[in-house]
Amino acid sequence: MNPLDIAFTRRAFLFRGITLASAAATVPHFIQASAFGLPHAVEGLSSIPGVPEDHILVVVQLSGGNDGLNTVIPYTNPTYYKARNGIGIAKDKVLKLGRDATVGLHPSMTALNRLYDDGVLGIVQGVGYPNPNRSHFKSMDIWHTADTTGTGTGWIGRYVDSECCGQGKGESGKPEPQDAVAPGGGQPAIAIGGEAPLAMHGSKIQPVSFDNADLFRWMGKDVHNALAEPYDRITRAGVVQGVDADSNAGFLMRTALDAQVSSEQIRKAVSQRALANYPQGSDLARQLSMVGAMIRAGLKTRVYYVTMGGFDTHAGQGGEQGRHSQLLGQVAAALKAFHDDLKEQGSDGRVLTMTFSEFGRRVFQNASQGTDHGTASQMFLMGPMIKPGVLNDHPSLDDLDNGDLKYTTDFRGVYAAILENWLKADSKTILEGNFKPVPIIRKA
């Protein structure tokens, strides 16, 4: 049986999650792994009218539950020092956020403080959700799906499904989503890492993910050089004469071509030398450097996603020095370098960067000079389109929920603001609920 003659329609292929396993003998692995995310890169189809194709979102996930109280520090509140007599940050060490500020940054975040002073950093405090879950996995799923049950597709995936796909009529005559198409060609969503996060998984388009762009290619020529020329000839042929473009065979031929073109675009983009000095030895800086290179190359990607782990500081967290201090220093330096890169290439006005962690830590330190799983924390938002400064009050340290901060801002309100006011998308449909956008975006 011809391996291209698969027994599923393209719509069934896209909707039911069928991979190219039946074509494994002839289709390269990186095509199999990325087929869902491969739009018609060579067709250059346009996007939905009114959607700003030049606006980009970069999500920075801080995995492990970052201690928000030692990141943005309520140094004017004596309760903070009573709760953290071993790991609290001394008042004279805090990077104070303005003359009348009641909070400041950890002293290791001098690079982020410069962004704050430059007016391109906004801080939203007390971010969380109702009935918080203290499990890393469940809480992360909640943030990824924008659903307090932590089930369903990802919120970014639903955005891409909604804004980067056309509509057609199916066999029943009713409207049905067509094949996934990124506006102007290219990958609509890219995650840096070995596996794309749940947040980016939709029902129509799946994201492309890779940790090293050099590996985002067909590996057959590494087995034998003689395989390179036939593969290149076949994949670049597109839909060959005599094959119905709307058939399964035509779909797979286009997918092979799209994979080849996309792979080359990404690897060429990442090979550029960065326009800023990214810190060496920082994996987050490496990831953001790759994102900066792809933005500079003009890829049509709408959303990039990067991740940094290590924030589960149950023991030996440290105060002004120590493991948490090192982590925060890496975050600050990487974000500053990324902003400098974007500004140098003239792209800073196009890119909104958002950080989050699945939860904060408890108010009181534990017996191991660390902090345990808590609830609300803060989000950083970076870019000239962001309202600068501390955008709301710090949650109370005296009115607690069983030793934890009470959230004052629903994270889905931040998502809604980004969707509505930056990406110009329908947040009610994408978030599957009505969440009031938090005022984080400057008015045009």
Buried (B, 14 or more C-beta within 10 A) or exposed (E): EEBBEBEEBBBEBBBEEBEBEBBEEEBBEBBBBBBBBBBBBBEEBEBBEEBEBEBBBBBBBBBBBBBBBBBBBBBBBEBBBEBBEEBBBEEEBBBBBEEEBBBBBBBBBBBBBBBBEEEBBBBBBBBBBEEBBBEBEBBBBBBBBBBBEBEBBBBBBBBBBBBBBEEEEEEEEEEEBBBBBBBBBBBBBBBBBEEBBBBBBBBBBBBBBBBEBEEBBBEBBEEEEEBBEEBEEBBEEBBEEEBEEEBBBBBBBBBBBBBBBBBEBBBEBBEBEBBBEBBEEBBBBBBBBBBBBBBBBEBBBBBBBBBBEBBBBBEEBBBBEBBBBEBBBBBBBBBBBBBBBBBBBEBBEBBBBBBBBBBBBBBBBBEEBBBBBBBBBBBBBBBBBBBBEBBBEBBBBEEBBEEBBBBBBBBBBBBBBBBBBBBEBBBEEBBBBEBEBBBBBEEE
